[in-house]
Amino acid sequence: MHSMPLHSDELGSGEALRRLEALGLALPATLKPRGTFKPFTKCGSLVFLSGQICEWEGEVQFAGPVGSIHGLEAAQHAAQICALNLLAALKLAVDGDFDRVVACHRMGGFVYCVPGYLDVPQVINGASNLMFELFGERGRHARTAVGVATLPAGASVEVDAIFEVR
């Protein structure tokens, strides 16, 4: 995974987007839920982001079990794609202004993997590391990482998150 030095915990919208661009990454243009749910809901200052699989513009990028079809590095990339989709939903929730992000409080990661796969937490680091790289300490969060028997559309990874915003 890429790493960038952090200079400040008070990152504005432009700074987070500049860091994203410096990593050679971008947010997807569209989010289309695969069911009857919304990409996010709000309750007070909290934004609950629906789980995002490792798809890009509607096409799953990594399908099948980690530990047989995909190795750790590919699975971390899949988790990073999930995080980019989460950020696209968050951008909608904050009307495009990442300056409103107070903190990422929690992420939940799910890895479609072979039984006994032990590197599930390292897979989800692909998503966690991106939040830290973009938001500094405001992107560090509590987290759960779970290995599962399957995910929607056969995706290898799914991640959800809870953010606090102003």
Stockholm file with secondary structure:
# STOCKHOLM 1.0

chainA/1-166         MHSMPLHSDELGSGEALRRLEALGLALPATLKPRGTFKPFTKCGSLVFLSGQICEWEGEVQFAGPVGSIHGLEAAQHAAQICALNLLAALKLAVDGDFDRVVACHRMGGFVYCVPGYLDVPQVINGASNLMFELFGERGRHARTAVGVATLPAGASVEVDAIFEVR
#=GR chainA/1-166 SS CCCCCCCCSCCCHHHHHHHHHHTTCCCCSCCCCSSSSCSEEEETTEEEEEEEESEETTEESSBSCBTTTBCHHHHHHHHHHHHHHHHHHHHHHTTTCGGGEEEEEEEEEEEEBCTTCCCHHHHHHHHHHHHHHHHGGGGCCEEEEEEESCCGGGBSEEEEEEEEEC
#=GC SS_cons         CCCCCCCCSCCCHHHHHHHHHHTTCCCCSCCCCSSSSCSEEEETTEEEEEEEESEETTEESSBSCBTTTBCHHHHHHHHHHHHHHHHHHHHHHTTTCGGGEEEEEEEEEEEEBCTTCCCHHHHHHHHHHHHHHHHGGGGCCEEEEEEESCCGGGBSEEEEEEEEEC
//
